[in-house]
């Protein structure tokens, strides 16, 4: 059987291992050692014949990533700085479920992971691309982030969001290979509906993702409701404009039969006007999409600013009419962690605010501005109850 060109054993699928290790049950033993026992060498796979262990060691590496730093505490967000084998740095963030969202303490854990070293897309609100793109992460490097965070935190990961450093869909093949390992019963075993991919808007890959049999969730970094505004914020819009992007989103929802999420960072005097709010609501209604509103957080080296609290409050109701609602935005006092450096792992910037991480942090603490389209029966229920809020579920949480 042909095996994909990979160096690390954790980049292989079960059927590929069966083509290497005979009889075929040896492949099941290997995956058990890798993802259940989580050993760090072939020598520890003691129920494999010595000859097979030597064969694996000769043909495949057993690369792990090193944890350089962990910031935060277990009751809030924890940020992990990892060093890859070649010395490059990436980050992952572990976000516990918020009692403010779920009403009581929860054991749900969401991890935000990276798919590239650096980023080539240069979104103007994000520091990830300030040092440019260096390389794609291999499938094993993506999978290893989850395994290292679970080991360090002694917690089982429930949800995954590909929203860290890099554009996930620009590393499509390694991304899908990693997701298949993460989702497989012989792998990490996380359900596809608990996996969300965030993209800046790579239209061909969105359409390609729509054909994947796995029910992976999709979040689109919109950040501008018209071409002129979005092109100013996101250079990718010059290649795939808003019309092409929305068409791809429509195709995705028609194939997957699930709602997507629009992410919208509010930037003062850039995209926080009432006109943008109404256009955003129009796009969301057309696709029955959820919307996450995120106040911009100042990043060193970038000039934009967060809108005032009053402007944020004025934007939200304008966008919410007539069928969007803003759920509770209760702030809960918790030990705080300054958000990550926008997944830009230059040590001089490590610890500076990150809009993507801050979005997740705010979401889990119910302190972000979030709104989504309400189904008609939900609207009726709100009127009957005399309330203007309803609960919502994050795309990173279980359906």
KAVEN-V944106 format. One record per residue. N is the residue number from 0. SS is DSSP state (@ for helix, = for strand, . for the rest). PHI is phi in degrees with one decimal (* if undefined). Layout:
# KAVEN-V944106
{{N:SS:PHI} {N:SS:PHI}}
This chain:
# KAVEN-V944106
{{0:.:*} {1:.:-74.7} {2:.:-111.4} {3:.:-58.5} {4:.:-72.2} {5:.:-138.0} {6:.:-105.7} {7:=:-101.6} {8:@:-62.1} {9:@:-80.3} {10:@:-94.6} {11:.:-93.5} {12:.:-84.5} {13:@:-58.8} {14:@:-66.6} {15:@:-70.4} {16:@:-65.5} {17:@:-66.4} {18:.:-78.1} {19:.:-105.3} {20:.:-98.5} {21:.:-123.8} {22:.:-64.1} {23:.:-62.5} {24:@:-65.9} {25:@:-63.1} {26:@:-63.4} {27:@:-64.3} {28:@:-65.3} {29:@:-63.7} {30:@:-65.7} {31:@:-64.5} {32:@:-64.6} {33:@:-71.9} {34:@:-108.3} {35:@:-102.5} {36:@:-75.0} {37:.:56.5} {38:.:-76.9} {39:.:-114.8} {40:.:-158.4} {41:@:-69.1} {42:@:-62.1} {43:@:-79.7} {44:.:-83.5} {45:.:-71.3} {46:.:-92.2} {47:.:-92.9} {48:.:-59.6} {49:@:-57.0} {50:@:-64.0} {51:@:-69.4} {52:@:-62.2} {53:@:-67.7} {54:@:-62.3} {55:@:-64.7} {56:@:-64.9} {57:@:-73.5} {58:@:-107.8} {59:.:-136.4} {60:=:-89.0} {61:.:-128.8} {62:.:-73.3} {63:.:-119.3} {64:.:-105.1} {65:=:-96.9} {66:=:-86.0} {67:=:-89.8} {68:=:-158.9} {69:=:-128.6} {70:=:-112.7} {71:=:103.7} {72:.:-133.9} {73:.:-65.5} {74:.:-84.1} {75:.:-131.6} {76:.:-82.2} {77:=:-118.0} {78:=:-112.8} {79:=:-112.2} {80:=:-103.0} {81:=:-112.9} {82:=:-110.7} {83:.:-80.6} {84:.:-59.9} {85:.:-87.4} {86:.:94.3} {87:.:-68.2} {88:=:-112.8} {89:=:-138.0} {90:=:-129.9} {91:=:-132.2} {92:=:-132.7} {93:=:-102.0} {94:=:-120.0} {95:=:-76.1} {96:.:-63.8} {97:.:-96.8} {98:@:-58.8} {99:@:-66.1} {100:@:-86.5} {101:@:-105.4} {102:.:89.0} {103:.:-158.0} {104:.:-55.8} {105:.:-130.2} {106:.:-94.5} {107:.:-70.1} {108:=:-131.4} {109:=:-115.2} {110:=:-116.7} {111:=:-105.1} {112:=:-124.6} {113:.:-95.3} {114:.:-125.3} {115:=:-142.9} {116:=:-93.2} {117:=:80.1} {118:.:-152.8} {119:.:-99.0} {120:.:-97.9} {121:.:58.8} {122:.:-59.4} {123:.:-73.6} {124:.:-98.4} {125:.:-121.8} {126:.:-86.3} {127:.:-58.4} {128:.:-96.0} {129:.:-63.4} {130:.:-97.3} {131:.:79.4} {132:=:-92.9} {133:=:-108.4} {134:=:-168.8} {135:=:-79.5} {136:.:-80.8} {137:.:-74.5} {138:@:-59.7} {139:@:-66.1} {140:@:-70.3} {141:@:-71.0} {142:@:-63.1} {143:@:-61.3} {144:@:-60.2} {145:@:-65.1} {146:@:-65.6} {147:@:-68.5} {148:@:-69.4} {149:@:-62.5} {150:@:-65.7} {151:@:-69.7} {152:@:-91.6} {153:.:57.0} {154:.:-128.7} {155:.:-81.5} {156:.:-79.0} {157:.:-100.1} {158:=:-134.2} {159:=:-127.2} {160:=:-123.7} {161:=:-86.3} {162:.:-141.2} {163:.:-91.8} {164:.:-63.0} {165:.:95.4} {166:.:-98.4} {167:@:-54.7} {168:@:-73.4} {169:@:-79.1} {170:@:-117.9} {171:@:-58.4} {172:@:-63.1} {173:@:-67.8} {174:@:-60.9} {175:@:-65.2} {176:@:-59.4} {177:@:-64.5} {178:@:-62.1} {179:@:-63.7} {180:@:-69.8} {181:@:-63.0} {182:@:-81.0} {183:.:-64.6} {184:.:-59.8} {185:.:-80.7} {186:.:-100.0} {187:.:-80.7} {188:.:79.9} {189:.:-100.5} {190:.:-62.3} {191:@:-61.0} {192:@:-72.9} {193:@:-102.4} {194:=:-120.7} {195:=:-121.2} {196:=:-105.5} {197:=:-104.1} {198:=:-132.0} {199:.:-78.9} {200:.:121.9} {201:.:-81.9} {202:@:-60.5} {203:@:-59.8} {204:@:-72.7} {205:@:-62.5} {206:@:-65.7} {207:@:-64.3} {208:@:-63.4} {209:@:-62.0} {210:.:-87.9} {211:.:-68.1} {212:.:-67.6} {213:.:-69.0} {214:.:-85.1} {215:.:-75.8} {216:=:-86.5} {217:=:-125.8} {218:=:-121.5} {219:=:-113.3} {220:=:-76.6} {221:.:-84.9} {222:.:63.4} {223:.:-157.5} {224:.:-94.6} {225:.:-139.0} {226:@:-62.4} {227:@:-64.4} {228:@:-72.5} {229:@:-66.1} {230:@:-65.3} {231:@:-68.2} {232:@:-91.8} {233:.:-127.9} {234:@:-57.4} {235:@:-59.1} {236:@:-66.4} {237:@:-72.8} {238:.:-93.0} {239:.:-120.7} {240:.:-73.6} {241:@:-61.2} {242:@:-62.5} {243:@:-65.9} {244:@:-65.7} {245:@:-65.7} {246:@:-63.2} {247:@:-64.7} {248:@:-63.9} {249:@:-62.9} {250:@:-64.7} {251:@:-60.6} {252:@:-66.3} {253:@:-68.7} {254:@:-82.3} {255:@:-91.1} {256:.:57.5} {257:.:-142.5} {258:.:-84.9} {259:.:-93.9} {260:=:-120.7} {261:=:-96.6} {262:=:-98.4} {263:=:-140.3} {264:=:-83.5} {265:=:-83.7} {266:.:-118.1} {267:.:-58.7} {268:.:59.9} {269:.:-120.8} {270:.:-134.2} {271:.:-103.8} {272:.:-80.2} {273:@:-63.7} {274:@:-61.8} {275:@:-62.6} {276:@:-62.4} {277:@:-67.6} {278:@:-66.8} {279:@:-61.0} {280:@:-61.4} {281:@:-63.6} {282:@:-63.2} {283:@:-66.1} {284:@:-62.6} {285:@:-62.5} {286:@:-108.0} {287:.:50.6} {288:.:-95.5} {289:=:-80.7} {290:=:-132.4} {291:=:-107.1} {292:=:-92.7} {293:=:-128.7} {294:=:-64.1} {295:.:-62.4} {296:.:-116.3} {297:.:-59.4} {298:.:-119.9} {299:.:-59.9} {300:.:95.9} {301:.:-118.3} {302:.:-92.3} {303:.:-72.6} {304:.:-129.9} {305:.:-78.6} {306:.:-63.3} {307:.:-64.0} {308:@:-58.8} {309:@:-65.3} {310:@:-64.5} {311:@:-61.7} {312:@:-65.4} {313:@:-71.6} {314:@:-68.0} {315:@:-63.1} {316:@:-64.7} {317:@:-63.2} {318:@:-71.8} {319:@:-72.8} {320:.:-75.3} {321:.:-96.8} {322:.:-124.1} {323:=:-97.6} {324:=:-131.2} {325:=:-104.6} {326:.:-72.6} {327:.:-54.1} {328:.:-127.4} {329:.:-68.4} {330:.:-94.9} {331:.:-118.6} {332:.:-71.0} {333:.:-141.9} {334:.:-61.2} {335:.:-101.7} {336:.:-128.1} {337:.:-62.1} {338:.:-59.8} {339:.:-69.7} {340:.:-79.3} {341:.:57.8} {342:.:59.5} {343:.:-96.5} {344:.:-90.8} {345:.:-64.0} {346:.:-55.8} {347:.:-70.6} {348:.:-106.9} {349:.:-61.6} {350:.:107.5} {351:.:-84.1} {352:.:-60.5} {353:.:-127.7} {354:@:-57.1} {355:@:-69.1} {356:@:-68.0} {357:@:-62.1} {358:@:-59.9} {359:@:-67.9} {360:@:-60.8} {361:@:-65.3} {362:@:-59.7} {363:@:-71.3} {364:.:-97.7} {365:.:56.3} {366:.:-115.4} {367:.:-93.9} {368:=:-84.6} {369:=:-123.4} {370:=:-149.3} {371:=:-154.0} {372:=:-71.7} {373:.:-92.2} {374:.:-69.0} {375:@:-54.5} {376:@:-68.8} {377:@:-68.7} {378:@:-62.2} {379:@:-60.5} {380:@:-63.9} {381:@:-64.2} {382:@:-63.2} {383:@:-67.7} {384:@:-87.5} {385:.:70.6} {386:.:-125.6} {387:.:-106.0} {388:.:-127.8} {389:.:-137.8} {390:.:-75.3} {391:.:-143.0} {392:.:-120.5} {393:.:-65.2} {394:.:-63.6} {395:.:-89.3} {396:.:-105.8} {397:.:-68.4} {398:.:-69.6}}
